[in-house]
């Protein structure tokens, strides 16, 4: 049993420093489950987070989808060695071999373990709407996609692997993914406060408001609920259910032998992870090579989460937050070490925090440039601070090109809409200010030279 006072002393300074609006933590030690709740559901209402407050759990959703697939296999309805085309005939991804386009067969097994070759960046092409066609439309967009590797050859993470699994579930069961997971996985396992639609979550529980870092502050952000990525990252749950989910994963809860067998099967590690050395990929989980520690993390544009546990030692941690921050991952990894401070690893600012800080500063620089340059030009000082009109034209082109290439370098996609959903608004504002300032300066210089 953890000393909750020490846990609180460890967690609270990080939450205050990172200004996380709301967070919930579950700590499991054998038969004991302890909960810690921090902050508010929404800054505007100041309603306090409790053990039933709902959060989007991001990629931790994949473990439920995987269990749903393993259930179908256990019943003999499908086999993980089946070709995806058996259930989606028009799905024909290809791979280039000797400069020839070759259609490649993907097995259900490849989707479960991220060895299908489906590109990671397809995440940013998922339709941003929430209706009955969203999942079908998402898979249809990928029907002729170029794979980054031949299926079964290498691990390459893509959230869309699990969305394809959800579509297979719908084709096989002739019911919605939501209905199937609820009736086959959630309710039989006693997870009655875990939901697959915002409508139901808002109707039956308290759904936390998500937040995104913007100009050095966490601000309320109503990100789109992308049903086409539901199976990969948009299931909603509370820390109460996550505490029970941890105990289920550790074999503590009495859930029946059939489910226990499937849970254990989902923990079977298959492929080493290059980006996370020492771990293998399992069905919705990452498995430590040297111990039985199992973990997975999740993030959305405005939520983040992590679960980590040891079945043999019967301990587990889950952290849920209503902001996209790597702090959830850090806390989940270090909470058990809070009684031994020397073992705690240092916290490093995540990419979202560093990016927001950099572009917030850049916004300030561009604003100051506009204040100094444009009035000077209007006062008929054509040389201004930077030189003649050719300088301003060059800077205008430079800023304009940056707005095109930034999404590619940072998210490997030219779709600004998806980039903006995930990233800080300070990025677009900084580029916009740069473009406007330099274009206005160029035009003024041209007018003054006439």
N, C-alpha and C positions, 0 to 999 in steps of 0.2 A: 504493500500500500504506500502510495506516494504521500509525501508531506505537502499538502495543497498550499500551505503558506509559502513554502520555498518555491513551488511551481509558480505561484502568483508573483512573487518577487522577481523571478526570472523573466516571466512573460511580459509583465506590465510595462517596463521601460521600453521594450522594443515596439509595443503597440503605440505608446505615446510618441516615440521618436518617428515612427513611420506613419503616424496619424491614421492607423487602420480604424475605420468606423465601427466595425463589429466583428467579433470572432468568437468561436465556440471550440472547446477542446474536450476530448474524451480520453481518459487514461484507464486502461484495463490492466488489472493484476489478478489473474485467476478469476475468482468469483466476484471480485470487487470492481465496480465501475464508478469512476469519479468524473464529474463534469465541472468545467470552468467556463464561465461566459463573460464576455467583455463587450462594452460599448453598446451601440444602438442599432436597431433594425434599419433606421433611416434617420439621418441627421435632422430632418425637418420635424419629425414627430417625436424624437427622443424616446421612442419605445425601446425598452431594454431587451437585449438578446437573452433568450433562455434556451433550455435544452430542446424545445420543440420549434425554434425558429428555423425556417427553411433557407438553405443555400443551394446554389447550383454547384454541383460537385465536379464539373469538368470531366477530364478523361478518366476519373475513377468510375464513370458510368460504364466503361468498357467491361469491367468485371461482371456486371449484371448481364450484359449482352452475351459475353462468352458463356456464362452459365446457362443462358437460354439455348444456345447452340448445342452445348454438351448434353442438355436435357433431351433435345430432339434426337441426337445421336444415340443416347441411351435407350430411347424408345424404339429405335430402329427406323425412324422416319427419314433420317439422312445419315451420311457418313462423312467424316471430315476429309476423307480421301476423294470425295465427289468433286467433279469439275463444276465450277460456278455456272458454266453454260447449261448445265443440266436443269438449272432453275431459272436462269436468265439467258434465254437463247440468243438474244441480240447483243450480248456483252462480249465484245471481241477486241480486247486490248492487244497491242502489238509491240514487238521489240525489233530493233535493227540488228541484223546479222549479215556481215559482209555486204553492207550497203543495201540489203534487201529487207523489205518490210515483211515480218513474219508474225502471223497471229499466234498468240501464246495462250495456253490453257492455264487457268489459275484454280487451285484447289481450295476448298473451304479451310483446310489446314493452313494454307499460306495467308489467308486473311486473318485468322486467329493470332498468328505469330508474326505478322508484319513482314512476311517474305514474298509478298505478291509482286513487288516492284511498282505498285501504285505510287505516284509521286507525292511527296509531302505537301507541295504547294497547292494540290487540289483542294486543300482545306479552304483556301481563299477564293475558290470559285463556286462554293456551295450557295445555292439560292438563299437569299436573306429574307425568306418569308416563312410564315407558319400556317400551312394548310395541308390538306390531305394529299396534295400532289407533290409536296416539297421533297419527300424521300425519293419518289420515282424520278422526278426531274433531276435530282442530284446524280443518281446512278446513270440516267440517260446521257447526261453531259459527259460521262466518263466512258461511254460505250466503245469508243475507238481511241482510247488514250494511249500515248506512247509510254511504255514502262521504263523505269530507270535501270532495271536489271531484269534478267530472266527470272520468272517465278521459281521459288524454292532455292535460289542460289545465295542470297544475302538478305540480312535484316535491313529494312528501310522503313522507318516509322511513317505511317500515314493514318490519320483519324478516319479517313474514308474506308479503310479496310473494314471497320466495324459498322459503318453505315451500309455497306454492301451486305454484311451479315444480317443486318436488320431487314433489308429488303428480301433476302432469302427466307427469313422467318415469315414474312408476310405472304410470300408466294406459297410456302409449304403449308402454313396453318390456315390460310385464307381469312386471317383476321389481322387487325392492326398490330404493329410492333408494341404499342403502348398497352393494349389489352392483353396481349400474350405475356409480356414481362410481368405485368401486375398480377395476373391470375396464376401464372406458372412459377414465378420466382418470388416476387415481393410478398404477397399475402401468405403463401405457404410458409415462408420463413419468418413471419411475424413482423415484417417491415411495413407497418400500416401508415407511417408518416413519410413515406418516400413516394414521389409523384413524377409523372412523365409528361405533364402539361401544365403550363402556367395557370390556365383557367381553373383546373382542379386544385392546384396548390393555393391559389388565392381564395378559393371557395372554402377549402377545408382547413387551411392553416395560415400561418403568418410568413409570407415570403419576404425575405430581407431584400432591401434595395441595393443593387450593385453599385460599385464606385470605380472610378478610374483616375489615375494620377494626372493632373492637369495644372500646369503652372505652379508646381511645388505643393499642390494641395490635392487631397482625395475629394473628388466631387461626384455627386450622384450622377449615374450614367445608366440610362435605360437601353442597354444593348439589345439588338434584335434577338428574339428567341428563334433559333434556326432549327426547325424541325428536321431538316435534311441531315443534321449532325447530331440529332438527339441521342442515338445509340453510342456515339463517340464522345459526347461531351456535355449534354444538357439535362441529365436527370437531376432532380432536386431532392434533397434530404435534409434531415436535422441531425444534430449531434446525438440525440437519444437513439435514433435508428442506427447511426454509425457505430455507436457503442455496442449494440447488439450484433451488427454486421461483423465487427471485430471478433466478438466471441464466437460467432458462427465460423469464421475463417480459422480460428484457433481450435475448433472442435470442442468448445466448452458448452455451447447451447445444444439442447436435445432437439434435433431437427429431422431425425429419421435417417436410417442407413443409406437410402437412395441419394439423398442430398449430400450427405457426408462424403460419399464416394465421388460425386461430381465435384465437390469443393476440392478434394484432394487431387483430382485429375487436373483441375484448373491451375494447381500449384506446380505442375511438372515443367521444369525449365527445359528449353529446347536449344536456343541459340545464344551465344555470347553477344553482349551489347558493346559495340565499339565506343559509343559515346558515354557509356557508363561501365567502365572496366570492372570486372569482378562480379558482374550480374548477368543472369540469363533471362530471356524473355519467356513468359508463360502466358496463359490465356487470361489476359487482363491484368497481369501482375509482372513485377520484376523480382527475380529470386537470386539471393546472394549465393555465390559459388561455394564459399567456405563455411557458411552457417545456414541456418534455416530461416534467416530474416527475409521477410517478404514485404514489398512496398509498391506503392504507385502514387503518382501525384496528378493533379488536374488543374487546369486554368482555363478561364474564359476571359473575354475582354474586361469583365467587371467582377469576377469571383476567382478564388484559388483554394486549393485543398491538398492535403496529403494524408495517406494512411501508411503506417509501418507497424509490423508486428512479428513476434516470434512464436510459432505454434508450440515449440518444445518448452520454452521458458514461460509461456502463458502471459506475456505482456504485449501491450499494443497501444498505439497512439493514433489519434485522428485529429486533425486541425482543419477547421473550415473558416473562411473569411469572406466578407462581402467587398473585397477589393482584389485586383490582380496583383499579387506580390509574392516574391520568392520567400518572404518571411514565413509563410505557412510551412514551406519545405524545411527551412532552417529550424523552426521551433519543433516540428515533429521529430527531427533528427537529434535534437539536443535536450528535450525536456527531461528524459530519464537521467541525464548527466548533471542536472542542476544541483544535486547534493554533492557532486565532485567537480567544482568549478574548473579545475585544471584540465579536465577532459573536454570541456565545452569548446567547440571550434569557433573562430571569429566570424562575425557576420559581415558579409560584403554586399554593398548596394547592388541590386539587380539591374538588368538591362533597361527596364522601364524607368527606374529611378534615375539612372545616369543619363538616359536619352532625354527625359523631361527636363532635367537640370540644364543640360547642354543647350537645348533649343529654347528654353526660357531665357537663358543668358543671351542667346543669339537674337531673340525677339527684342530684348533691351538694347542691344547694339544697333539693330536695324532701326529701331524707333529713334534712338539718339542721332543716327546718321540722317534720317529724314528731317529731324528738327534742325540739324546744323546745315545740311546741304541745300535743301529746297529753298528756305528763306534767303540763303546767300545768293543763289542763282537768280531769284526773283528781284534781288537788289542789284541786278545787272553785273554780277561777278561771274561771268561765264567760265572762268577757270576753276571756280569753286574750290573745294578741298582736294578733289581727286584728279583734276585735270580737265580736259575738254570733253566734247560730246562723244568722241570715240571711246573714251574710258567708260562712260555711263552705258553706252551701247554694249560694250563687252561685258560689263557687270550684269546688265539685264539679261543677256544671253546666258551667262554663267548661272544665274539664279533660276532661270527658266529650265535649263537642262537639268539642274539638281532636282527639280520637282518631278522630272521624268525618271531619273535613275535611282533616286533614294528608295522607293518601294522595292525595286529590284534587288538592291544590295542588302536591304534590311529584312525583307520578307520574301524575296525571290518571286515577286509577282509585280506586274505593272498595273494591277487593279487598285487604284487609290481608295476606292470605297472600302474594300476589305482592310487595307492598310490603316485607314482612318479609324475604323471600328476598333482595332486593337491598340493603336498607338496614341500617344499624347497629342492633343490638339495644338500644343505648342509647336509641333513640327510644321504643320501646314501654315500656321500663323507666321512663323519665322520666314518661310519661303515666300508667302504672300507679301509680307512687308518688304522683303528684299526686291521682289519683282516690281512692286508698285513704286517704291522709292527710286529705283534705277531707271525705270521707264519714264516716270515723271521728270526726272533730272535730264534724261536724254531729250525729251520733247521740249523742255524749257530751253535747253542749250540750242536746239535747232531753231526755235522761235527767235531767240535773242540774236542769232547769227544772220537772220534774214535782213 
